[in-house]
């Protein structure tokens, strides 16, 4: 599983000209899954994401987590995070998870985030989405479960 986290002041996702999800303060997640992923990996990634201390305290140090600042999440599915560009000029996506499996894990992830009490907004898996991100900082962190949970 790969996730790009962008600290955001305001972000939204539009599908077919209509806003599908919008947040004021929190994280935009670009989430991708491979065939080796499962709910246990998603749970570990969620724990890492919501507890990362990348919001600034009163002294300007990154000391606060998403939970501390009561932030929201806009989670966008993005299979292109598993692009292989090692050969030629056209990306290969053979490392991305099957749409059926990835869709289930994306739904599971969003459900778990909501159950924790985080306002979780989403795109729609497999749809053409226009994402507007007002990156705060900018702060962007990349998580890869293969690196984190060896």
NUKE-778989 format. One record per atom (N, C-alpha, C, O): x, y, z; atom name. Coordinates in steps of 0.2 Angstrom, whole numbers. Each point is the difference from the previous one (the first is absolute). Example, Ala and Ser with C-alpha at 12.3 -4.5 7.8 and 13.67 -1.06 7.14 Angstrom:
2
> 66 / -28 / 39 / N
> -4 / 6 / 0 / CA
> 4 / 6 / 0 / C
> 5 / -1 / 3 / O
> -7 / 6 / -7 / N
> 4 / 6 / 1 / CA
> -4 / 5 / 3 / C
> 3 / 6 / 1 / O
END
This chain:
150
> 4 / -6 / 0 / N
> -4 / 6 / 0 / CA
> 4 / 6 / 0 / C
> 5 / 1 / 4 / O
> -6 / 4 / -8 / N
> 3 / 6 / 0 / CA
> -5 / 6 / 1 / C
> -5 / 0 / -3 / O
> 7 / 5 / 7 / N
> -4 / 6 / 1 / CA
> 4 / 6 / 0 / C
> 6 / 0 / 3 / O
> -8 / 5 / -7 / N
> 3 / 6 / 0 / CA
> -5 / 4 / 5 / C
> -6 / 1 / -1 / O
> 10 / 2 / 6 / N
> -4 / 5 / 5 / CA
> 2 / 7 / -2 / C
> 6 / 2 / 0 / O
> -11 / 2 / -1 / N
> 1 / 7 / -1 / CA
> -4 / 4 / 6 / C
> -6 / -1 / 0 / O
> 10 / 5 / 4 / N
> -4 / 4 / 5 / CA
> -3 / 5 / -4 / C
> 3 / 4 / -4 / O
> -10 / -3 / 6 / N
> -4 / 5 / -4 / CA
> -4 / 5 / 4 / C
> -2 / -2 / 5 / O
> 1 / 8 / -8 / N
> -4 / 5 / 3 / CA
> -7 / -1 / -3 / C
> -5 / 2 / 4 / O
> 4 / -4 / -10 / N
> -6 / 0 / -3 / CA
> 1 / -4 / -6 / C
> 4 / 1 / -5 / O
> -8 / -7 / 4 / N
> 0 / -4 / -6 / CA
> -6 / -3 / -2 / C
> -5 / 0 / 4 / O
> 4 / -2 / -10 / N
> -6 / -2 / -2 / CA
> 1 / -5 / -6 / C
> 5 / 0 / -4 / O
> -10 / -4 / 2 / N
> 0 / -5 / -6 / CA
> -7 / 1 / -3 / C
> -5 / 0 / 3 / O
> 6 / 1 / -10 / N
> -6 / 1 / -4 / CA
> 0 / -5 / -5 / C
> 5 / -2 / -3 / O
> -11 / -1 / 2 / N
> -2 / -5 / -4 / CA
> -6 / 2 / -5 / C
> -5 / 1 / 3 / O
> 6 / -1 / -9 / N
> -5 / 2 / -5 / CA
> -3 / 7 / 2 / C
> -6 / 1 / 0 / O
> 10 / 3 / 2 / N
> -2 / 7 / 1 / CA
> -3 / 1 / 7 / C
> -2 / 6 / 1 / O
> 2 / -11 / 3 / N
> -3 / 1 / 7 / CA
> 5 / -2 / 5 / C
> 3 / -5 / 0 / O
> -3 / 9 / 5 / N
> 5 / -1 / 6 / CA
> -3 / -6 / 4 / C
> -5 / -1 / 2 / O
> 10 / -4 / -2 / N
> -2 / -7 / 3 / CA
> 3 / 0 / 8 / C
> -3 / -3 / 4 / O
> 8 / 7 / -3 / N
> 3 / 0 / 7 / CA
> 4 / 6 / 0 / C
> 3 / 3 / -4 / O
> -3 / 0 / 11 / N
> 4 / 6 / 1 / CA
> 1 / 0 / 7 / C
> -3 / -1 / 5 / O
> 10 / 4 / -3 / N
> 2 / 1 / 6 / CA
> 3 / 7 / 1 / C
> 2 / 3 / -5 / O
> -2 / -1 / 11 / N
> 3 / 7 / 2 / CA
> 7 / -1 / 3 / C
> 4 / 4 / -2 / O
> -3 / -9 / 6 / N
> 6 / 0 / 3 / CA
> 2 / -7 / 2 / C
> -4 / -4 / 3 / O
> 10 / 1 / -6 / N
> 2 / -7 / 2 / CA
> 4 / -2 / -6 / C
> 5 / 3 / -1 / O
> -6 / -9 / -1 / N
> 4 / -4 / -5 / CA
> -4 / -1 / -6 / C
> -6 / -2 / 0 / O
> 10 / 2 / -6 / N
> -3 / -3 / -6 / CA
> 5 / -6 / 0 / C
> 6 / 0 / 0 / O
> -10 / -6 / -1 / N
> 4 / -6 / -1 / CA
> -1 / -3 / -7 / C
> -6 / 0 / -3 / O
> 11 / -1 / 0 / N
> 0 / -4 / -7 / CA
> 2 / -7 / 2 / C
> 6 / -1 / 1 / O
> -11 / -3 / -2 / N
> 1 / -7 / 3 / CA
> 0 / -5 / -6 / C
> -4 / 0 / -5 / O
> 9 / -5 / 5 / N
> 1 / -5 / -5 / CA
> 1 / -7 / 3 / C
> 3 / 0 / 6 / O
> -5 / -5 / -9 / N
> 0 / -7 / 3 / CA
> 3 / -4 / -5 / C
> 0 / 0 / -6 / O
> 4 / -5 / 8 / N
> 3 / -6 / -4 / CA
> -4 / -6 / 2 / C
> -3 / -1 / 5 / O
> 4 / -5 / -9 / N
> -3 / -6 / 2 / CA
> 2 / -3 / 6 / C
> -3 / -5 / 3 / O
> 9 / 7 / 0 / N
> 2 / -3 / 6 / CA
> -3 / 3 / 6 / C
> 1 / -2 / 6 / O
> -5 / 8 / -7 / N
> -2 / 3 / 6 / CA
> -7 / -3 / 3 / C
> -3 / -4 / -3 / O
> 2 / 5 / 9 / N
> -6 / -3 / 4 / CA
> -2 / 5 / 5 / C
> 3 / 6 / 1 / O
> -8 / -7 / 3 / N
> -3 / 4 / 5 / CA
> 5 / 1 / 5 / C
> 0 / 6 / 3 / O
> 4 / -10 / -1 / N
> 5 / 1 / 5 / CA
> 5 / 5 / -2 / C
> 2 / 4 / 4 / O
> 0 / -4 / -10 / N
> 5 / 5 / -2 / CA
> -4 / 7 / 0 / C
> 3 / 5 / 2 / O
> -9 / -5 / -4 / N
> -4 / 6 / 0 / CA
> -1 / 3 / 7 / C
> 1 / 6 / 1 / O
> -2 / -10 / 4 / N
> 0 / 2 / 7 / CA
> 6 / 3 / 2 / C
> 0 / 5 / 3 / O
> 6 / -8 / -5 / N
> 6 / 3 / 2 / CA
> 1 / 6 / -3 / C
> 3 / 5 / 3 / O
> -4 / -4 / -9 / N
> 1 / 6 / -4 / CA
> -5 / 6 / 3 / C
> 2 / 6 / 1 / O
> -8 / -8 / 1 / N
> -4 / 5 / 3 / CA
> 3 / 2 / 7 / C
> 0 / 6 / 1 / O
> 2 / -10 / 3 / N
> 3 / 2 / 6 / CA
> 6 / 5 / -1 / C
> 1 / 5 / 3 / O
> 3 / -7 / -8 / N
> 6 / 4 / -2 / CA
> -3 / 7 / -2 / C
> 3 / 5 / 2 / O
> -8 / -5 / -6 / N
> -2 / 7 / -3 / CA
> -3 / 4 / 5 / C
> 2 / 6 / 1 / O
> -6 / -8 / 3 / N
> -4 / 4 / 5 / CA
> 4 / 2 / 6 / C
> -1 / 5 / 3 / O
> 7 / -8 / -2 / N
> 4 / 2 / 5 / CA
> 7 / 3 / -2 / C
> 4 / 2 / 5 / O
> -3 / -1 / -11 / N
> 6 / 4 / -2 / CA
> -1 / 7 / 2 / C
> -5 / 3 / -1 / O
> 10 / -1 / 4 / N
> 1 / 7 / 3 / CA
> 2 / 5 / -5 / C
> 6 / 1 / 0 / O
> -10 / 1 / -4 / N
> 2 / 5 / -6 / CA
> -4 / 6 / 0 / C
> 1 / 4 / -5 / O
> -4 / -2 / 10 / N
> -3 / 6 / 1 / CA
> 4 / 4 / 5 / C
> 2 / -3 / 5 / O
> -2 / 10 / -6 / N
> 4 / 4 / 4 / CA
> -3 / 2 / 7 / C
> -6 / 1 / 0 / O
> 10 / -1 / 5 / N
> -2 / 2 / 7 / CA
> 1 / 8 / 0 / C
> 1 / 3 / -5 / O
> -2 / 0 / 11 / N
> 0 / 7 / 1 / CA
> 7 / 3 / -2 / C
> 1 / 6 / -1 / O
> 4 / -10 / 1 / N
> 7 / 2 / -1 / CA
> 2 / -2 / -7 / C
> 6 / 1 / -2 / O
> -10 / -3 / -2 / N
> 1 / -2 / -7 / CA
> 4 / -6 / -1 / C
> 2 / -2 / -6 / O
> -2 / -3 / 11 / N
> 3 / -6 / -1 / CA
> -6 / -5 / -2 / C
> -5 / 0 / 3 / O
> 7 / -5 / -7 / N
> -5 / -5 / -1 / CA
> -1 / -5 / 5 / C
> 4 / -5 / 1 / O
> -9 / 6 / 4 / N
> -1 / -4 / 6 / CA
> -7 / -3 / 0 / C
> -1 / -4 / 4 / O
> -3 / 7 / -8 / N
> -7 / -3 / 0 / CA
> -2 / -4 / -5 / C
> 2 / 0 / -6 / O
> -6 / -5 / 8 / N
> -3 / -5 / -5 / CA
> -7 / 2 / -3 / C
> -2 / 5 / 3 / O
> 0 / -8 / -8 / N
> -7 / 1 / -2 / CA
> -5 / 0 / 5 / C
> -5 / 4 / 1 / O
> 6 / -9 / 4 / N
> -5 / -1 / 6 / CA
> 1 / 6 / 4 / C
> -6 / 2 / 3 / O
> 12 / 0 / -2 / N
> 1 / 6 / 5 / CA
> -4 / 6 / -3 / C
> -3 / 4 / 4 / O
> 3 / -3 / -10 / N
> -3 / 7 / -3 / CA
> -7 / -1 / -2 / C
> -3 / 4 / -3 / O
> 1 / -11 / 4 / N
> -7 / -1 / -2 / CA
> -1 / 1 / -8 / C
> -5 / 3 / -2 / O
> 9 / -5 / -2 / N
> 0 / 1 / -7 / CA
> -4 / -5 / -4 / C
> -2 / -5 / 3 / O
> 1 / 6 / -9 / N
> -4 / -4 / -4 / CA
> 4 / -3 / -5 / C
> 6 / 2 / -1 / O
> -9 / -7 / -3 / N
> 4 / -3 / -5 / CA
> -4 / 0 / -7 / C
> -6 / -2 / 1 / O
> 9 / 3 / -6 / N
> -2 / -1 / -7 / CA
> 4 / -5 / -3 / C
> 6 / 1 / -1 / O
> -9 / -7 / 0 / N
> 3 / -6 / -2 / CA
> -2 / -1 / -7 / C
> -5 / -1 / -2 / O
> 11 / 1 / -3 / N
> -1 / -1 / -7 / CA
> 3 / -7 / -2 / C
> 6 / 0 / 2 / O
> -9 / -4 / -5 / N
> 3 / -6 / -3 / CA
> 5 / 2 / -6 / C
> -3 / 4 / -4 / O
> 9 / -7 / 4 / N
> 4 / 2 / -5 / CA
> 5 / -6 / -2 / C
> 5 / 0 / 3 / O
> -7 / -4 / -8 / N
> 4 / -6 / -1 / CA
> 6 / 2 / -4 / C
> 5 / -4 / 0 / O
> -4 / 10 / -2 / N
> 6 / 2 / -4 / CA
> 6 / 1 / 5 / C
> 6 / 0 / -3 / O
> -7 / -1 / 9 / N
> 6 / 0 / 5 / CA
> 4 / -6 / -1 / C
> 6 / 0 / 2 / O
> -9 / -5 / -5 / N
> 4 / -6 / -1 / CA
> 3 / -1 / -8 / C
> 1 / -5 / -2 / O
> -1 / 11 / -1 / N
> 3 / 0 / -7 / CA
> 7 / -2 / 0 / C
> 4 / 2 / 5 / O
> -2 / -6 / -10 / N
> 6 / -2 / -1 / CA
> 3 / 3 / -6 / C
> -3 / -1 / -6 / O
> 8 / 5 / 7 / N
> 2 / 4 / -6 / CA
> 8 / -2 / -1 / C
> 3 / 4 / -3 / O
> -1 / -10 / 5 / N
> 7 / -2 / -1 / CA
> 1 / -2 / -8 / C
> 6 / 0 / -1 / O
> -11 / -1 / -3 / N
> 1 / -2 / -7 / CA
> -4 / 5 / -4 / C
> -6 / 0 / 1 / O
> 9 / 2 / -6 / N
> -4 / 4 / -5 / CA
> -2 / 7 / 3 / C
> 2 / 2 / 5 / O
> -7 / 0 / -9 / N
> -3 / 7 / 2 / CA
> -7 / 0 / 2 / C
> -3 / 5 / 3 / O
> 0 / -11 / -3 / N
> -7 / -1 / 2 / CA
> 0 / -4 / 6 / C
> 2 / -5 / 1 / O
> -5 / 8 / 4 / N
> -1 / -3 / 7 / CA
> -3 / -7 / -1 / C
> -5 / -1 / -4 / O
> 7 / -4 / 8 / N
> -4 / -6 / 1 / CA
> -3 / 0 / 7 / C
> 3 / 2 / 4 / O
> -9 / -5 / -4 / N
> -3 / 0 / 6 / CA
> -1 / -8 / 3 / C
> -5 / -1 / 3 / O
> 9 / -3 / -5 / N
> -1 / -7 / 1 / CA
> 1 / -1 / 8 / C
> -2 / -5 / 3 / O
> 5 / 9 / 0 / N
> 1 / 0 / 8 / CA
> -6 / 2 / 4 / C
> 0 / -1 / 6 / O
> -4 / 5 / -9 / N
> -6 / 2 / 3 / CA
> -5 / -6 / 1 / C
> 0 / -4 / -3 / O
> -3 / 5 / 9 / N
> -5 / -6 / 2 / CA
> -6 / 0 / -5 / C
> -1 / 5 / -4 / O
> -2 / -11 / 3 / N
> -6 / 0 / -4 / CA
> -5 / 4 / 2 / C
> -1 / 2 / 6 / O
> -3 / 1 / -10 / N
> -5 / 5 / 2 / CA
> -5 / -3 / 5 / C
> -2 / 4 / 5 / O
> 0 / -10 / -6 / N
> -5 / -3 / 5 / CA
> 3 / 0 / 7 / C
> -3 / 2 / 5 / O
> 9 / -4 / -4 / N
> 4 / -1 / 7 / CA
> 1 / 7 / 2 / C
> -1 / 2 / 6 / O
> 4 / 3 / -10 / N
> 1 / 7 / 2 / CA
> -6 / 3 / 2 / C
> 0 / 4 / 5 / O
> -5 / -4 / -8 / N
> -6 / 3 / 1 / CA
> -3 / -2 / 7 / C
> -2 / 4 / 4 / O
> 3 / -11 / -2 / N
> -3 / -2 / 6 / CA
> 5 / 3 / 6 / C
> -3 / 2 / 5 / O
> 9 / -2 / -6 / N
> 5 / 3 / 5 / CA
> -1 / 7 / 1 / C
> 0 / 3 / 5 / O
> -1 / 1 / -11 / N
> -2 / 7 / 1 / CA
> -6 / 1 / 4 / C
> 0 / 5 / 4 / O
> -5 / -9 / -6 / N
> -7 / 1 / 4 / CA
> 2 / -2 / 8 / C
> -3 / 4 / 4 / O
> 6 / -9 / -3 / N
> 2 / -2 / 7 / CA
> 4 / 6 / 3 / C
> -2 / 1 / 6 / O
> 7 / 2 / -9 / N
> 4 / 5 / 3 / CA
> -5 / 6 / 2 / C
> 1 / 3 / 5 / O
> -5 / -1 / -10 / N
> -5 / 6 / 2 / CA
> -4 / -2 / 5 / C
> -2 / 5 / 5 / O
> -1 / -11 / -4 / N
> -4 / -2 / 5 / CA
> 3 / 0 / 7 / C
> -2 / 3 / 5 / O
> 8 / -5 / -5 / N
> 4 / 0 / 6 / CA
> 2 / 7 / 3 / C
> -1 / 1 / 6 / O
> 3 / 3 / -11 / N
> 1 / 7 / 2 / CA
> -6 / 3 / 3 / C
> 1 / 4 / 5 / O
> -7 / -5 / -8 / N
> -6 / 3 / 2 / CA
> -2 / -3 / 7 / C
> -2 / 4 / 4 / O
> 4 / -10 / -3 / N
> -2 / -3 / 7 / CA
> 4 / 2 / 5 / C
> -2 / 1 / 6 / O
> 8 / 2 / -8 / N
> 5 / 3 / 5 / CA
> -3 / 7 / 2 / C
> 2 / 2 / 6 / O
> -6 / 0 / -10 / N
> -3 / 7 / 2 / CA
> 3 / 6 / -4 / C
> -1 / 5 / 1 / O
> 4 / -7 / -7 / N
> 3 / 5 / -4 / CA
> -4 / 1 / -6 / C
> -3 / -4 / -3 / O
> 1 / 11 / 2 / N
> -4 / 2 / -6 / CA
> 4 / -2 / -6 / C
> 5 / 2 / -1 / O
> -8 / -7 / -2 / N
> 4 / -3 / -6 / CA
> -5 / 1 / -6 / C
> -5 / -3 / -1 / O
> 8 / 7 / -4 / N
> -3 / 1 / -6 / CA
> 4 / -4 / -6 / C
> 6 / -2 / 1 / O
> -10 / 0 / -6 / N
> 4 / -4 / -5 / CA
> -2 / 2 / -7 / C
> -4 / 4 / -1 / O
> 8 / -7 / -3 / N
> -2 / 0 / -8 / CA
> -4 / -6 / -1 / C
> -3 / -3 / 5 / O
> 2 / 1 / -11 / N
> -3 / -6 / -2 / CA
> 5 / -4 / -4 / C
> 3 / 2 / -5 / O
> -2 / -8 / 8 / N
> 5 / -5 / -3 / CA
> -1 / -1 / -7 / C
> -6 / -1 / -2 / O
> 11 / 2 / -2 / N
> 0 / -1 / -7 / CA
> -3 / 5 / -5 / C
> 0 / 0 / -6 / O
> -2 / 6 / 10 / N
> -3 / 5 / -4 / CA
> 5 / 5 / -2 / C
> 6 / 0 / 3 / O
> -7 / 4 / -8 / N
> 4 / 6 / -2 / CA
> -1 / 5 / 5 / C
> -6 / 3 / 0 / O
> 11 / -1 / 4 / N
> -1 / 5 / 5 / CA
> 4 / 6 / -1 / C
> 6 / -1 / -3 / O
> -8 / 7 / 5 / N
> 4 / 6 / 0 / CA
> 1 / 2 / 7 / C
> -5 / 1 / 4 / O
> 11 / -1 / -2 / N
> 2 / 1 / 7 / CA
> 3 / 7 / 1 / C
> 5 / 1 / -3 / O
> -8 / 3 / 7 / N
> 3 / 6 / 2 / CA
> 3 / 0 / 7 / C
> -3 / -1 / 5 / O
> 10 / 2 / -5 / N
> 3 / -1 / 6 / CA
> 4 / 7 / 2 / C
> 4 / 2 / -4 / O
> -6 / 1 / 10 / N
> 3 / 6 / 2 / CA
> 5 / -3 / 6 / C
> -1 / 0 / 6 / O
> 7 / -2 / -9 / N
> 5 / -3 / 5 / CA
> 3 / 5 / 5 / C
> 2 / 6 / -2 / O
> -2 / -8 / 8 / N
> 2 / 4 / 5 / CA
> 7 / -1 / 2 / C
> 2 / -5 / 3 / O
> 3 / 10 / -4 / N
> 7 / -1 / 1 / CA
> 4 / 2 / -5 / C
> 4 / 5 / 0 / O
> -3 / -9 / -6 / N
> -4 / -6 / -1 / CA
> 4 / -6 / 4 / C
> 6 / 0 / 1 / O
> -11 / -4 / 2 / N
> 3 / -6 / 3 / CA
> -3 / -6 / -4 / C
> -6 / -1 / 0 / O
> 10 / -3 / -2 / N
> -2 / -6 / -4 / CA
> 5 / -6 / 3 / C
> 6 / 0 / 0 / O
> -9 / -6 / 2 / N
> 3 / -5 / 3 / CA
> -2 / -6 / -5 / C
> -6 / -1 / -1 / O
> 11 / -4 / 0 / N
> -2 / -6 / -4 / CA
> 1 / -6 / 5 / C
> 5 / -1 / 3 / O
> -10 / -3 / -3 / N
> 0 / -6 / 4 / CA
> 0 / -6 / -5 / C
> -4 / 0 / -4 / O
> 8 / -5 / 6 / N
> 0 / -6 / -4 / CA
> 0 / -6 / 5 / C
> 5 / -1 / 4 / O
> -10 / -3 / -4 / N
> -1 / -6 / 5 / CA
> 6 / -5 / -1 / C
> 2 / -2 / 5 / O
> 1 / 1 / -11 / N
> 5 / -4 / 0 / CA
> 7 / 3 / 3 / C
> 4 / -4 / 3 / O
> -4 / 10 / -2 / N
> 6 / 3 / 3 / CA
> -2 / 1 / 8 / C
> 5 / -1 / 4 / O
> -11 / 2 / -2 / N
> -2 / 1 / 7 / CA
> 0 / -7 / 4 / C
> 1 / 0 / 6 / O
> -4 / -5 / -9 / N
> -2 / -6 / 3 / CA
> 4 / -6 / -2 / C
> -3 / -5 / -1 / O
> 9 / 5 / -1 / N
> 4 / -5 / -2 / CA
> 0 / -6 / 5 / C
> 3 / -5 / -1 / O
END
